[in-house]
């Protein structure tokens, strides 16, 4: 072979491809080719696995050890700092760099976990009880919260780049999110007259907003050269102070939005927190240099020496309402009180938190201090004695990043990484309203009388909702010990059935919310789909154990033997309207019809080309519809098992759910492409434009009225409710079928036929579907 130009073959990450034998054959062929063709060049990157090193031992091949020639640690550290400098001090960043061991895939996975979302909670300062339901709406962690001076509103700033205003009484959002920052919103504060809100962001700017309209007031305040970590108004509303990662404090004129004087310089680390004294004469700042500094707000000069005593970064500072004291919170897990005149410690440090203390605030009457910590708790302290008041306020399930008292001292509001904002009533100590789901909502369905909706969630509970008001009915239905994947009402609306990751089916009294009898046990893996027979006598369930089971709904006993035939997970089951047949869809790419009386298959499997995620029977029993991972919907003749027309095409993602309209004329489908589509089942073509309100995969839900088909569950909204009512995603993590494999402690999938072969490395968040059992995998599938 004669070539006029050089051909270069590049193989990146050879170690992640194929078996040892396959890699050996590939390398031998390529090396032979390069030796025969002078203009051929071969470049390979790989981990130094023995089989690869052996195959590359050839006189014409040069091997470079990049782990020695190039140190990636500085690049990894730069990546961490650009993403997480607000959350981590240099010591913690160093630990992450060491753990990454040069692997960017490791650190990217770690960053995904660290940057989890959070909302807010409000607490009763007297009883430590939560007030009402979490304030939900932010799509990422809440970094800062503040009360309006009149106590009517709460403002929050989030990593989702938005500022939100909430009604403190109802917990409902007020207006739309304030969206002009281009990066994380790290700090928010109200002006003393409640007219404006100020926010600081990692985009390096300070912004002022009109609290009534939500509109920005003028241009952003620019001058800092790095993240703005903290902002505060002066008590007379004339000035704003900001602290930044550029190690400086700046003062701004709130009317002209111009800087006042030069930056206040002195800290040798990031300025994490700033606050004005109540008399406006001084500013206090806390820094990652472990010190607290006091500044003259008129001259910008430091007052006295830095306040030293903390042994780690100071995250939060605040003045007492009488200006006599300063309180500070630190990574050293302590809260300290300082005399603002002398700079000396007042009493010993306040100890009790078991992790970094992220935020502190005084009560308006100066009697108490509240603190929020990485140990997931909020604590109240007696400011005179330094002793804790009562027990820690527990309810958050992740780090508490921001705490503040309401101006009337009745409430405490806290923001956490657990996606909640809670309010606690200081008079009664009782929560107002009911808690919502705290995990993804996996399944929703209307009751046959249209009065209620039931939902199943990752929080292992079911909830019943009033379909007219959107309010929860009663307490959560608790009993499952795993994710609730599927829920269904009995045709008479009296009972609810649920299937769970705990391998059981449960029946519930829809009026009382109490379980009926014992769990229905028999499946050996997750129960993914459940349905009642139209006569209410039986329940059918489909499971990851590849079986379909029929149960007596009165006794809870299995009816006959499991229906066996599927060779992979059963994802969907449904009864025919006449109760004679059961239809099931599976990851084995087939739809099967079963005789509900004998449990025997009816005809041959209906063969598709990809996982079948959802099946439904038409109300006239003539047809079956199925939705599949190949982005198509198929209609089948239930008598002959033959496809009716061509597959319905239009979705650009896997079809998660399908349903018929009550008159059999229409089919509705929900897909991973974030759309809901309606199809004419008679002419087998898509009707109109897709319904595109969702921003995450949606699953259509049956509505008993022929004018329905308006309810769908999704990561962004449940369209009948307000956006903060039922939240979270309905997409699932799946493990695909074909070749048996197992996962090791490092996250590598290995072929069970050849355990030494590493097939694929899985990030931490995708390993759950392989834990505790052997599953199956093919090279082209995804988990």
PyMOL commands that set and color helices and strands:
alter all, ss='L'
color gray80, all
select helices_A, chain A and resi 14-16+20-36+50-55+66-69+73-84+90-100+104-114+764-766+768-770
alter helices_A, ss='H'
color red, helices_A
select strands_A, chain A and resi 7-12+40-45+120-124+142-147+153-158+163-167+185-190+196-201+205-210+221-222+228-233+239-244+248-253+264-265+271-276+282-287+292-296+314-319+325-330+334-339+350-351+357-362+368-373+378-382+400-405+411-416+421-423+441-446+452-457+461-466+472-478+484-489+495-500+505-509+527-532+538-543+548-552+570-575+581-586+590-595+606-607+612-617+623-628+633-637+655-660+666-671+676-680+685-691+699-700+712-713+739-743+748-751+758-761+775-777
alter strands_A, ss='S'
color yellow, strands_A
deselect
rebuild
show_as cartoon
